[in-house]
Structure formats: C-alpha cells, structure tokens
Amino acid sequence: MIVVAQSEVTRETYYGISSVEKVLFYFLAAVAILVFLYGVYARFARYAEGDADPFARVNALPSRVVTAAKIVLTNEKQFNRDLYGGLMHAFIFWGFLSLFIATSILAFDEYAYGLVTDTSFWYGDFYLAYQFMVDAMGLLFVVGIGMAMYRRYWVRNHRLWGRHTSFEDDLFIWLLFILGVGGFALEGVRIYATGMPEFEVVSFVGWGIAMSLAALEPMGMTESLADTFHWWLWWSHSIFALFFIAWIPYAKPFHILSSFANVVTRDEKAGARLPGVPADLDATNAESIDDFTWKEMLDQDACTKCGRCSSVCPAKASNRPLDPRDVILDLKTYREGLDDGAEPKPIIADGGTSVIDAETMESCMACMACMDACPVEIEHLQSFTRLNRQMVDQGDVKSSMQDVFQNVMQNGNTFGNSPRNRGDWAEEVDVEVTDAREEDVEYLWYVGDFPSYDERNKQVARSLATILDAADVSFGILFEDEKYDGNDIRRVGEEFLYLELAGHHVESFEACEFEKLICTDPHSYNTFKNEYPEVDFAEFADDPMMPFEYDEYWNQDGSVEVLHWTQAVEELVTSGGLPLSGTELDYTVTYHDPCHLGRYNDEYEAPRELVTATGCELYEMPRNRADSFCCGGGGGGLWMDFEEEPKPSEERLREALEDTDAGAAVEKFVVACPMCMTMYEDGRKTGDFEDEIEIVDVAELIVEALGEAETAGLE
C-alpha cells in the first residue's frame, strides 16, 4: 500500500480498509446490534413475567429521568464514603460516555449528514477539537480502568471478592482495558503510517505512540510495516468492540443500562415504607421467583457486585450469616438458572435446602445501611421483607420472635404485660399527664412499648414529660388504648398483625382532638409518618379477622403533623419555650444517630441542636449521620439472640471511646431511641464498658440542664 502524507485537516474513517472489508464490518456490526437488541428485549420481557410493583415507578417520568441523569452523571453515589472509588468510576464513566458520544458523532457525520449533504463537518477546527477531546477523555477512561485493576488485583479490595465473583468480572474489566489501550495503539499506528501530519499533534496520546514508533526506525520500523500493523489492530479492535456490544445484555455490562433504569424507577421512600399486601393475598410472599416484582428483578440485574452494601452491613460486620449483596445475587442466579432449565426449590427455608437460608434473613437489622450505600439504588429491604413474610407464612421464625407475636396479639405490647399498666410510668413523675381520650391537647404523645414497660426507658418517658411540662404545652397520651406501633414486626414479616395494630391506632387517633402527633421512638415515628398513610383500610375493614371498622386512608394529605419528640422539642427550644442558655452542662459527649430517625427520615440536626443547647461538647464518631452504625436492635434483632463477635452495640461503643477525636474523654454516649438505649446498655455490660462511659438519652440531658438552669436562677 502506498502511503501519502495527509495535508487536509481530517482523516480517512476507514483508513486501510477495502470496500469488501467494509461490507464485512457492516455485516458483523449488524449482527452485534441485533444480538444486543434481542438480549435487551429478553431481559425486559422477563421482567414482565414478574409481579406488579405496588408503588408508582414510572409516574412523572420526565422528571424522574432528569433526576436520575443528575445522579448518574455526577457519580454522587460512587463518591459516598469512597473518594478513590468515586474518582475511578467517574473517570471510567465519563471516558466511556465521551467515547460513545464521539463514535455517535462520527456515525452521524458519515451515515446521516454526509448522505444528505454529500459533505462532512469532520474536518478543520472541528476535527482538531474532536481529536483532542477524544484523546483527553480516552486517557481518563484508561486511567480509570487502571485504577480499577489496581484495586481489584493489586490491593485486592475485600469487598470486590465473594462467592459471586466470577470470570465475567475479569472479562469485563479486561475487555474495557483492551478497548481503551487498543484504541490509542490504533490511533498511534495510523498517525505514524500516514506520515505524522503536524495537525495530528492534538491527538497527544496517539502522537506520543507515533513518536515511539518513529524512534524504532533504526530497528526496522517503517510506515509500510506500520500500515500492516494498523490493519491487524483495526480488525482486532473492531471485533473486540462488536463482541462487547453484543455481550452487554447477557452479563455484567448490562448494568450500564439496568443501573440507570433502576435509578429512574426508584422509590424515594424505599425502606421507610414497605409494600402492603392485597386482601386476596395474591403473590405477597416468595413462594416462587415470579412472586418478586419486576422492580425487584431489575434490582437483581442492576447489582454490579461492588460490595458497598456488604462493607457497611452491621450484620456482616458482626459475623452474622448475612451479606446483602449475596442475597440479591443468589436470587438473580436462581432466576437465571430456572430460565436455563434448573429444577425449582424453596426460595427461603430453614435447613440449607433453599435459595436463601432462614438464618440469613433473621440476621437483618432493617437498618437500611445497604440501601444508603448502594450506588444504583437497589431496594434491598423490599426483597428482604418479601422473604421475611414467606418465613412467617411457613412458620420458619425463631421461637423468641413467635413469643413477641403472641404477646402483641394477646396484650397489645411486645412485653406481654397488661395493657392496664401501660401508663403506670407516669405515676412517678411530678407532672400531670393528660388522658388525650378525654381532653383536647396540642401534642398527642405516643409513648411506645419500651418507655412504657422497660425500667430504664421509663426514665426517658418521665424526662420527656418533664420537658413538655416545662415548656408549658398541653400534651396527653392514650394510656391502655395505646398498643405496639408494629414497625419492627412488619419488617420481620408479620404483615397482618401490623395491619391490626394500624387499624386500632388510626381509630384511636381519630377519636382524639390534637394538633401534632409526637413519638418517643423513631421506629414509631417512621411507621406513623410513612406507612400508616399508605394502608387502604377499606380493603380490610370488612374482614372479620381485623378488629377495626376504619375504612379510609389515614393522613394521606399530611394534615396530621407527625414528629419525633426531638423535632418538637427543638422547635420549643428555638422559640424560647425552654429556658436553656447553652451553658448549663459541660460534659464531653458523642451522639449516635438512630437508623429510623437518620437514614430512614433524614433527621440529623434536631437531636444535635438539643445536645449542644444543654452546653455539652459534642464530638462526632467517624460513622455518623447517614453513615451511622446500627445498634443491632432493628428488624427484630432486639428479641433474637445471635452468636456474634463483636455485638454491633459493643463495636459502636468501642468506636465512641477509641475513634472519636475526644477518645476516652467521652463521658456520655447519647441516644434518641428506646431500642438504642436498651441495646447499648446491654453492650456496655457485655463489652465491659460500664466504668468507661454512660448511656443517656437526649431527654435526660435536657432535664439535667433545666435543673441546672433553675438552680442558677434561684441563686
């Protein structure tokens, strides 16, 4: 082949490729695209076989797409907790996207603009800018791939390896590497073979490779030899690229599409509200894989095996048999096996004969750390709840949990104590606690099970009553008409008992006159705020098994303001309703974000404002706010015993004393949740921290500060 140095500022698209070879390339490209399209069709056709999702997923689609595009384009979730991983993914993503756009521009110029106008815009200044950007973004892409390979193969980051790690993971990353490096090699050889036109210097990576080839001329390198290399490289690069396109829907690269679809169809309240069950019980559990909704199947396909969920899971950190990633991928593997002709088996059971072992799901604390960490918005808790409901339906529930169910059914509380004793805690506080069933109040206070029956948490209830009285606001409780809120037994899978409790409570709320509903427990706060309004009570009101007659949606319009008590009291402090100067106490403290207040409902500041309002010096633990580490009590964990080392509560107390900036100087570990109080008091004993730190509720700090303020006023 005769090589002629180029003078026009452009290049031949199919340099060195004959007309027959171009036809062959078009044929292979058409095959690759058809294989790709069929694979995508098969994936989405499989989703259609899944159950309908109870939540609106494609409403307001344009705004959903715009929001999803922002999340994806900024890579904001990838940067969460991991700067290196965020940069790595951003380099790969933006490099890949730029190269895709560049290829699309070239195709448009040749097969659309060129055919219509018989000219090209791919020359001159446009060509120079195009080539520079392609090299710049391509280099970014290769650097990102290099970072990924370094982390996977050199550092061997623990979260990237697991039982679902397979050859496809290696093939994916090596294919991207070959495409990135091969593209630059092809460019450099072409520049050298065409006589190194001066304007090609804008292709700075390719120009550097071309200069390297020129340096090899004393060893026999010629433009003619480079021309031959170019032909081999062009076909190799094309075949790899076409294989990658065809392979996308059938393996890990499908996350390029499924991840974006998953972000578009996400539920912004996922986890905080769970899907309900229809009265006819149609496909509510997990008897077969097709009981899972299309969105749950999409979740499975969107998983990239990145292990972010595994790395933040407190159950896994405590050596419980749960890895959130493995549950999602186990379901995916089973589904794909069935599609390939494998024999069906139980989805979940006790004894190792099923897809998921019962003990795995019993280990889940419903803390939502996995969902918060997931960069592609997988809604683990929705699938986990489905599995838990199947366990309850089969009777595969621990005896301790069955005792809790029995206590709630018979006595309306998890302790099994008499409902008549629910308000006894108020007898030992020097405050008149109003019966909200008989008098109008500003605050209807849902006290909760633990503040009502547990001796340690009764002190918190008395503290809060003292605070509300000091603020001179009217408040009242339901006494024996208050029952357990149902939040955690719902997450364990007992949906119908939850519905009974919800029906009872909305009838009780409707019978009272109040302005705001406040809760001691973030778990109660979450279910009243996010879940009770979702229940279609009319669907169950005529069921003789349901002890309520309420037949409407409750508080769907948000007319009843539901607050955690820290939010309500923070408003009182801000408005001057409580006489705190911010200098009353001088303790060194740290604060633990409860999962149901923080990750579930994004309330991080109100408790902190109250702590600092007492004068305490607040030091943050490394894992705080959305990164907070669960106490271990959620999802039924409070009522189950596990062989775990260390307990989540012990690990958290160690973090408070060793990893905060104040270290061992931390005097008080502050909580804002009765379950957290219970778990950390237990962890303080079992972890041998009794002499090192004290567990207190925010309310107890405020009462102590009010006492100091009153003493100072008398002096």
CORKAUR-V978583 format. One record per helix or strand of 3 or more residues. SS is the DSSP state (H for helix, E for strand). FROM is the first residue (numbers start at 1). TO is the last residue. If there is no record, write none. Layout:
ss:SS from:FROM to:TO
ss:SS from:FROM to:TO
//
This chain:
ss:H from:19 to:48
ss:H from:61 to:74
ss:H from:76 to:79
ss:H from:83 to:117
ss:H from:124 to:155
ss:H from:158 to:160
ss:H from:167 to:193
ss:H from:198 to:202
ss:H from:204 to:215
ss:H from:217 to:219
ss:H from:223 to:250
ss:H from:252 to:264
ss:H from:289 to:291
ss:H from:294 to:302
ss:H from:308 to:312
ss:H from:314 to:317
ss:H from:324 to:339
ss:H from:358 to:362
ss:H from:369 to:373
ss:H from:380 to:394
ss:H from:399 to:411
ss:H from:419 to:421
ss:H from:424 to:428
ss:E from:443 to:446
ss:H from:449 to:453
ss:H from:455 to:470
ss:E from:475 to:477
ss:H from:479 to:481
ss:H from:487 to:492
ss:H from:495 to:510
ss:E from:516 to:519
ss:H from:522 to:534
ss:H from:537 to:539
ss:E from:561 to:564
ss:H from:565 to:574
ss:E from:588 to:591
ss:H from:605 to:613
ss:E from:617 to:619
ss:H from:625 to:627
ss:H from:637 to:639
ss:H from:648 to:658
ss:H from:663 to:665
ss:E from:668 to:671
ss:H from:674 to:686
ss:E from:694 to:697
ss:H from:698 to:714
//
